[in-house]
Amino acid sequence: MITNASPGGLDANGGHVCRTNCSQYGLSTGEYHYHRNGEIVKVPTSTTNTSNVAYQDAIKQGNILKSKLSAYNQAINSGDMAKINGQYDAFTKQLKLVESKIGKVSGPSTRSSLNDQYVRPAKVAIERTIYEVSQYRLLNTISQDIADGSIDQAISNTEKLERLKKRAKEIKDAGGYQQLPSAVNNFLRSTEANHQGNLLKNLLGAYNEAINSGDIFEVDYLYDDFTKQLRITELKIGQVSGSTNRSNLNDKYVTPAKIAIERTIYEVSQLRLMFDIVDLIESGQTDKIDAKFQVLERLKQRAEEIKDAGGYNALPSMIKADLEGFEEELRNPQDFSDLGLFEAHFIDVGQGDSTLLVTPTRKTVLIDGGKESEADQLIQYLSDYGISTIDLMVSTHPDADHIGGLVSVLEQFEVKKVVDSGKSHTTQTYTDYLTLIDQKNIPLEIAQEGSFLDVDSAVKIEVLNALEESSDTNDSSVVLKVSYEESDFLLTGDADAEIEAEMIAEGYNLDSEVLKVGHHGSDTSTSHAFLEAVDPLIAAISVGENSYGHPAPTVMERLTNYGVDLYTTQQNGDILMMTDGHEITAYTER
């Protein structure tokens, strides 16, 4: 019930009844109302609503909301984000309840008055804080990601946080909301800086581990992501209030990272300069090589001066030995053929298959191209890697999840030769694929079991299966064994266990360090006998979201029990394996 208040006083609902000069304000004597921002807001009294249960319920829940609003505003004014966040859910839940109750009250003017009295003030408070609460919660998620070691997820959520902050600024600038206490933003920015610092610490641990192992190539691989995170951390610390706070954060996170970078920056620079020299040698631009060596000498001299003056911890001797050995080989071009690395790229094209091989002399072999819907991803990957020419394209079989992307590659890249399984198909994709090969006069060869594909004299590519006459497209898969010195890669397309058994029976040497698992990890492939014949150290599965149950749990368990290092494009993204012909190193996108 609404209780009449004495003139000039307010009742529990924040209103009162008019007693004097009522007509001057457009009111009747005894008419109930309340004041908001200098305006008079009429509210029908309980005398006209005594039988209106919905109205009484709305008033009751509205007063509960007003109480929660008061507490919420106190939390806001305190600048304590933990308190604001702690009350947020109960407050918004009560707001929704009140809106529901008001919606059941009869009469639009009555509902409007109740919304003015209860809902709008609550929504203003919510809109003042919703983005800060969202940031607070996302920062807690990032903290948990880091604690769990889910660094890629933490980075992804950090990017989401940036989008949230940008949107918050746009809304706040346009909405004219009352500014929150500075303590709120100070807390959020300090928390964000600490999270970025912890990400940096995580990368620093991996970077120092690479340094201590003496692997300059791993140091170089980690360098760019590490320095990028350092710059991000410095930027976030710069947004923290208080010079003492910023100084403490810099000491905690930035200084140790900078020491690691300063220990290695000249070695990384030397290595990258020598890679530039490799490119010049491969491209025949020998007239530019001497100038590069002169820069290398100055870089080495400067490195010694800085190290002597800076008092940095000495690097493992292996790093210096590897750099000196690399340089010595570069200065003797006749030995250069031994310098190259062989690369196998298992490209993430979703539920499909695409593998790029790059030989020591930079010849390129593209095996399958995934689905047409993933063609842009494939094109972007090749372009980002600086590839403009495909020396050999291999279509293992004509299924759409293998040849779909090849159509776009044929359209946009120079392709010098195509090897096909010879298995025909009735799809438009397969027709487009053949049409482009014909239009561009690209030599087309049908794979022959037992033959070799000639791309680079240092790399042997043997065809172990090519069943043109097979009634099953998967069984027609071109299976390749690719060998570079002591490193072997077995690429099986979608061949099933029957084809695996035939290759064993025919006496092929299947022993390989790397197995590209057949048919996206389906249980129709990778039998026990085949796995024992291959005896791999590493396995890669090209797979994406699908309804086929790929990769099959039984196959994953079989591979795990066999003790292989197992990677999937669905979990790891793009997978790169590099070898000097002896040791194989795997790198993943995530």
ZAMARGU-4260 file (C-alpha; in steps of 0.2 Angstrom, whole numbers, plus 5000, padded with zeros to 4 digits):
<rodrens>
0) 5000/5000/5000 | 5006/5018/4997 | 5005/5028/5013 | 5001/5046/5013 | 5015/5057/5019
5) 5014/5074/5028 | 5016/5089/5017 | 5034/5091/5012 | 5039/5074/5018 | 5042/5058/5008
10) 5035/5041/5010 | 5044/5025/5008 | 5042/5026/4990 | 5050/5043/4988 | 5034/5052/4985
15) 5020/5061/4993 | 5002/5068/4991 | 4998/5086/4986 | 4990/5097/5000 | 4992/5115/4994
20) 4992/5125/4977 | 4989/5108/4969 | 4980/5115/4953 | 4996/5126/4950 | 5006/5110/4947
25) 4992/5101/4937 | 4987/5091/4952 | 4972/5087/4962 | 4972/5090/4981 | 4977/5073/4988
30) 4985/5067/4972 | 5000/5056/4974 | 5016/5060/4964 | 5035/5061/4966 | 5048/5073/4959
35) 5062/5068/4947 | 5075/5081/4940 | 5063/5096/4944 | 5048/5087/4936 | 5032/5081/4943
40) 5028/5063/4940 | 5011/5057/4943 | 5008/5040/4950 | 4991/5033/4953 | 4988/5030/4971
45) 4983/5013/4979 | 4966/5019/4981 | 4963/5017/4963 | 4973/5000/4963 | 4968/4992/4979
50) 4962/4977/4969 | 4976/4977/4957 | 4988/4964/4963 | 5000/4966/4948 | 5002/4985/4953
55) 5006/4981/4971 | 5018/4967/4966 | 5027/4979/4954 | 5028/4992/4968 | 5035/4979/4980
60) 5049/4972/4968 | 5053/4990/4962 | 5057/4995/4980 | 5068/4980/4982 | 5077/4986/4965
65) 5078/5004/4973 | 5087/4996/4988 | 5099/4986/4977 | 5102/5002/4966 | 5107/5011/4982
70) 5119/4998/4986 | 5126/4997/4968 | 5128/5015/4967 | 5138/5015/4984 | 5149/5001/4976
75) 5152/5012/4960 | 5156/5027/4971 | 5169/5017/4980 | 5178/5013/4964 | 5179/4995/4970
80) 5177/4984/4954 | 5176/4968/4965 | 5161/4975/4974 | 5153/4981/4958 | 5155/4964/4950
85) 5149/4955/4965 | 5132/4965/4965 | 5130/4966/4946 | 5121/4949/4943 | 5109/4951/4957
90) 5105/4969/4953 | 5102/4965/4934 | 5092/4950/4939 | 5081/4961/4950 | 5079/4974/4936
95) 5073/4961/4924 | 5060/4955/4937 | 5054/4972/4939 | 5052/4975/4921 | 5042/4959/4920
100) 5031/4964/4934 | 5028/4982/4927 | 5024/4974/4910 | 5009/4965/4919 | 5002/4982/4926
105) 4986/4988/4917 | 4987/5006/4909 | 5001/5013/4898 | 5003/5029/4909 | 5004/5018/4925
110) 5018/5007/4917 | 5027/5022/4911 | 5027/5031/4928 | 5033/5015/4936 | 5047/5013/4923
115) 5052/5031/4927 | 5052/5028/4945 | 5061/5011/4946 | 5068/5005/4929 | 5076/5020/4921
120) 5088/5024/4936 | 5093/5006/4937 | 5097/5005/4919 | 5107/5021/4920 | 5118/5013/4933
125) 5120/4997/4923 | 5124/5006/4907 | 5138/5016/4917 | 5146/5000/4922 | 5142/4986/4910
130) 5158/4987/4900 | 5169/4989/4915 | 5161/4973/4922 | 5163/4964/4906 | 5182/4969/4906
135) 5184/4964/4924 | 5177/4946/4920 | 5187/4944/4904 | 5202/4949/4913 | 5198/4935/4926
140) 5196/4923/4911 | 5213/4928/4904 | 5221/4926/4921 | 5214/4908/4922 | 5220/4905/4904
145) 5238/4910/4909 | 5237/4899/4925 | 5231/4884/4914 | 5245/4887/4902 | 5232/4891/4888
150) 5243/4905/4881 | 5235/4905/4864 | 5217/4906/4872 | 5224/4920/4883 | 5230/4930/4868
155) 5214/4927/4859 | 5204/4934/4874 | 5216/4949/4875 | 5212/4953/4857 | 5193/4952/4863
160) 5197/4963/4877 | 5204/4977/4865 | 5188/4976/4855 | 5178/4978/4871 | 5188/4993/4877
165) 5186/5001/4860 | 5167/4998/4860 | 5165/5004/4878 | 5174/5021/4873 | 5162/5023/4858
170) 5147/5020/4869 | 5153/5031/4883 | 5158/5045/4871 | 5141/5045/4863 | 5130/5041/4878
175) 5135/5055/4889 | 5135/5044/4905 | 5142/5051/4921 | 5160/5047/4922 | 5165/5032/4934
180) 5177/5035/4948 | 5195/5035/4942 | 5199/5020/4954 | 5189/5009/4942 | 5199/5012/4927
185) 5215/5012/4937 | 5211/4995/4943 | 5207/4988/4926 | 5222/4995/4918 | 5233/4989/4931
190) 5226/4972/4930 | 5227/4972/4911 | 5246/4977/4913 | 5249/4963/4925 | 5241/4950/4913
195) 5251/4956/4898 | 5266/4955/4909 | 5262/4937/4914 | 5260/4933/4896 | 5277/4940/4893
200) 5285/4930/4907 | 5278/4915/4899 | 5286/4919/4883 | 5302/4924/4892 | 5303/4906/4900
205) 5302/4898/4883 | 5314/4911/4876 | 5327/4908/4890 | 5325/4889/4888 | 5329/4891/4869
210) 5344/4901/4874 | 5351/4889/4887 | 5349/4875/4875 | 5360/4883/4863 | 5348/4882/4848
215) 5350/4899/4839 | 5337/4893/4826 | 5324/4891/4840 | 5329/4908/4847 | 5326/4916/4830
220) 5309/4907/4829 | 5303/4914/4845 | 5311/4931/4844 | 5297/4940/4834 | 5282/4935/4845
225) 5293/4938/4861 | 5298/4956/4856 | 5280/4959/4850 | 5273/4954/4867 | 5286/4965/4875
230) 5280/4980/4866 | 5262/4976/4870 | 5267/4975/4889 | 5276/4991/4889 | 5261/5000/4881
235) 5249/4993/4894 | 5261/4998/4908 | 5261/5015/4901 | 5242/5016/4904 | 5244/5012/4922
240) 5242/5027/4934 | 5256/5032/4945 | 5274/5033/4941 | 5279/5021/4955 | 5266/5008/4950
245) 5273/5009/4932 | 5291/5008/4938 | 5287/4993/4948 | 5278/4984/4934 | 5293/4988/4922
250) 5305/4981/4935 | 5295/4965/4936 | 5291/4961/4918 | 5300/4973/4906 | 5318/4973/4912
255) 5320/4954/4913 | 5313/4953/4895 | 5324/4966/4888 | 5340/4958/4896 | 5335/4942/4886
260) 5333/4952/4870 | 5349/4962/4872 | 5358/4945/4876 | 5353/4938/4859 | 5348/4953/4847
265) 5365/4953/4838 | 5365/4934/4836 | 5348/4934/4829 | 5353/4948/4817 | 5368/4938/4811
270) 5357/4923/4808 | 5344/4933/4798 | 5358/4942/4788 | 5365/4925/4784 | 5348/4919/4778
275) 5347/4934/4767 | 5364/4928/4760 | 5356/4911/4757 | 5342/4919/4747 | 5355/4929/4736
280) 5365/4913/4733 | 5349/4904/4728 | 5343/4918/4716 | 5361/4920/4708 | 5363/4938/4714
285) 5381/4935/4719 | 5386/4953/4715 | 5377/4958/4731 | 5384/4945/4743 | 5401/4954/4747
290) 5391/4969/4753 | 5381/4958/4765 | 5396/4950/4772 | 5403/4967/4776 | 5388/4971/4785
295) 5389/4954/4794 | 5407/4959/4800 | 5402/4975/4806 | 5387/4967/4815 | 5399/4954/4824
300) 5411/4968/4829 | 5397/4978/4836 | 5391/4963/4845 | 5407/4960/4854 | 5408/4979/4859
305) 5391/4979/4867 | 5394/4962/4875 | 5410/4968/4883 | 5403/4984/4889 | 5386/4978/4895
310) 5391/4963/4906 | 5378/4952/4899 | 5378/4933/4904 | 5388/4924/4890 | 5378/4914/4878
315) 5381/4895/4876 | 5396/4891/4866 | 5385/4881/4854 | 5376/4897/4847 | 5393/4905/4842
320) 5399/4888/4835 | 5383/4886/4824 | 5384/4904/4818 | 5402/4903/4814 | 5399/4886/4805
325) 5385/4893/4795 | 5395/4908/4790 | 5410/4897/4785 | 5398/4886/4774 | 5391/4902/4766
330) 5409/4908/4762 | 5412/4892/4752 | 5398/4891/4739 | 5404/4874/4733 | 5397/4868/4750
335) 5381/4877/4749 | 5371/4862/4743 | 5373/4855/4760 | 5365/4870/4769 | 5347/4869/4764
340) 5333/4863/4774 | 5318/4853/4769 | 5301/4859/4774 | 5284/4850/4776 | 5269/4862/4779
345) 5253/4853/4784 | 5241/4868/4781 | 5225/4870/4791 | 5212/4870/4778 | 5198/4863/4790
350) 5190/4846/4786 | 5202/4844/4771 | 5219/4841/4766 | 5234/4851/4759 | 5252/4849/4761
355) 5266/4860/4755 | 5284/4853/4753 | 5298/4866/4750 | 5315/4857/4745 | 5332/4863/4750
360) 5334/4872/4733 | 5317/4881/4736 | 5307/4870/4724 | 5289/4869/4729 | 5277/4854/4729
365) 5259/4857/4733 | 5249/4841/4737 | 5230/4843/4737 | 5222/4860/4741 | 5207/4856/4753
370) 5189/4862/4750 | 5184/4876/4739 | 5177/4885/4754 | 5195/4885/4762 | 5204/4891/4746
375) 5206/4909/4752 | 5215/4902/4768 | 5226/4891/4757 | 5230/4906/4745 | 5234/4917/4759
380) 5246/4905/4767 | 5255/4902/4751 | 5256/4921/4748 | 5262/4925/4766 | 5276/4912/4763
385) 5282/4921/4748 | 5277/4908/4735 | 5272/4913/4718 | 5276/4897/4708 | 5271/4879/4711
390) 5284/4868/4703 | 5274/4852/4705 | 5255/4850/4710 | 5249/4833/4716 | 5231/4829/4716
395) 5230/4813/4727 | 5212/4809/4722 | 5197/4819/4715 | 5187/4821/4731 | 5181/4839/4734
400) 5190/4841/4751 | 5207/4838/4742 | 5205/4846/4725 | 5193/4861/4729 | 5207/4873/4733
405) 5218/4868/4719 | 5206/4877/4707 | 5210/4894/4715 | 5229/4889/4715 | 5228/4885/4697
410) 5220/4902/4693 | 5231/4913/4704 | 5249/4904/4703 | 5261/4898/4690 | 5260/4879/4691
415) 5273/4871/4681 | 5267/4853/4681 | 5252/4842/4688 | 5253/4824/4694 | 5235/4816/4695
420) 5229/4800/4702 | 5220/4797/4685 | 5204/4794/4694 | 5190/4804/4686 | 5175/4811/4694
425) 5159/4819/4689 | 5159/4835/4700 | 5160/4852/4693 | 5175/4855/4704 | 5185/4841/4695
430) 5179/4848/4678 | 5185/4865/4682 | 5202/4858/4688 | 5205/4849/4672 | 5199/4864/4662
435) 5211/4876/4669 | 5226/4863/4667 | 5221/4862/4649 | 5218/4881/4646 | 5235/4885/4654
440) 5244/4871/4644 | 5251/4864/4660 | 5259/4847/4658 | 5248/4833/4666 | 5255/4816/4671
445) 5246/4801/4678 | 5255/4794/4694 | 5262/4777/4691 | 5265/4766/4706 | 5284/4763/4709
450) 5289/4778/4699 | 5298/4794/4706 | 5294/4812/4704 | 5308/4823/4699 | 5308/4840/4708
455) 5325/4842/4717 | 5340/4830/4715 | 5342/4831/4734 | 5324/4825/4737 | 5317/4808/4732
460) 5298/4807/4730 | 5292/4789/4727 | 5275/4784/4722 | 5269/4769/4732 | 5251/4769/4727
465) 5241/4775/4712 | 5225/4765/4708 | 5218/4773/4693 | 5206/4759/4690 | 5200/4758/4708
470) 5181/4760/4710 | 5184/4770/4726 | 5191/4787/4725 | 5200/4785/4742 | 5208/4769/4737
475) 5215/4778/4721 | 5224/4790/4733 | 5242/4794/4727 | 5253/4789/4742 | 5270/4797/4742
480) 5286/4793/4752 | 5297/4809/4752 | 5315/4807/4758 | 5328/4820/4761 | 5345/4811/4767
485) 5340/4802/4783 | 5323/4810/4785 | 5307/4802/4778 | 5289/4808/4776 | 5275/4796/4772
490) 5260/4805/4764 | 5245/4793/4762 | 5230/4804/4756 | 5214/4795/4760 | 5221/4777/4757
495) 5212/4764/4768 | 5218/4749/4778 | 5217/4738/4762 | 5229/4749/4753 | 5240/4750/4768
500) 5240/4730/4768 | 5244/4730/4749 | 5259/4742/4751 | 5266/4731/4765 | 5263/4715/4755
505) 5272/4723/4740 | 5288/4725/4750 | 5289/4744/4750 | 5301/4751/4763 | 5288/4761/4773
510) 5299/4766/4787 | 5297/4785/4790 | 5300/4797/4803 | 5284/4807/4799 | 5267/4799/4795
515) 5254/4810/4788 | 5239/4800/4795 | 5227/4793/4782 | 5209/4799/4779 | 5209/4813/4792
520) 5212/4800/4806 | 5197/4789/4801 | 5196/4772/4808 | 5197/4765/4791 | 5215/4769/4790
525) 5231/4768/4801 | 5230/4749/4805 | 5241/4742/4819 | 5251/4732/4805 | 5254/4748/4795
530) 5259/4758/4810 | 5272/4745/4815 | 5278/4745/4797 | 5280/4764/4796 | 5287/4765/4814
535) 5285/4785/4814 | 5292/4797/4827 | 5279/4810/4822 | 5262/4810/4816 | 5251/4824/4808
540) 5232/4823/4805 | 5224/4836/4793 | 5206/4838/4800 | 5193/4851/4805 | 5176/4852/4812
545) 5166/4837/4804 | 5151/4825/4807 | 5161/4809/4803 | 5170/4807/4819 | 5187/4811/4813
550) 5199/4809/4820 | 5193/4792/4827 | 5197/4790/4846 | 5203/4772/4842 | 5216/4779/4830
555) 5221/4793/4842 | 5223/4780/4855 | 5233/4769/4844 | 5245/4783/4839 | 5247/4789/4857
560) 5251/4771/4863 | 5264/4770/4850 | 5273/4784/4857 | 5273/4796/4843 | 5273/4815/4844
565) 5255/4819/4838 | 5249/4835/4830 | 5232/4839/4822 | 5228/4854/4811 | 5211/4856/4821
570) 5221/4858/4838 | 5238/4865/4832 | 5233/4875/4816 | 5246/4876/4803 | 5260/4863/4806
575) 5278/4866/4799 | 5291/4852/4800 | 5309/4856/4795 | 5324/4845/4794 | 5342/4846/4789
580) 5341/4828/4783 | 5345/4822/4801 | 5335/4830/4814 | 5316/4835/4812 | 5309/4850/4821
585) 5290/4854/4822 | 5283/4871/4824 | 5264/4874/4826 | 5253/4889/4824 | 5245/4886/4841
</rodrens>
